[in-house]
Amino acid sequence: LPLPGAHRLTPKAASSADLAAGRTGFQYVELEAVLRSAYVDAGGRVVMSIGAGSRVMTAHVEQSVLNQISPMIGSRIRLRAVANPDFDVYGNVSRVPLWVSGEASEITLAKRAPPGDTLPILRAGEVSAVPGALPEERIRLHGAVHSDPLGAALVFSDGSGRLRVSLAPSEAPQEGDNLDLLGYATRENG
């Protein structure tokens, strides 16, 4: 039922800490984040993985706008969405998916990512030794990728250390000794 007159929603600026704590539940928010990946789910919605403030979140777009979003992967975006916190059995916030309307204007480019082949090459030891928050932007590594027979995962190594590799939903695994990896650093288990 449409309301009479002109109405305009104004998003509330939100940080990733506000979202993670559930302080923005069911509010229309605006967040700046790095678009890590995007794919279309079985329901035809675009699912985006975004990173902000050393947190990784999921954002859903009700209408498939993947062709407009895909060129922004790796870039910093400004996103306007409704935060919908999920709670565990103890009442703690477990995750906060974001729901974006079908309008492409709700997702805008804030800063384009540089081409992957122009990023400096980091060493595994440098990445794993970073104290505190990891970089939000894409990183580039060069070395070997092999499967770990014990963990059924891919492992990157370059002589300075080893890192576990998780693939974006649309990527196929590739093993070899002289590979460039572009991706995002994420801490596991804290």
Disulfide bonds with the S-S distance in Angstrom:
none
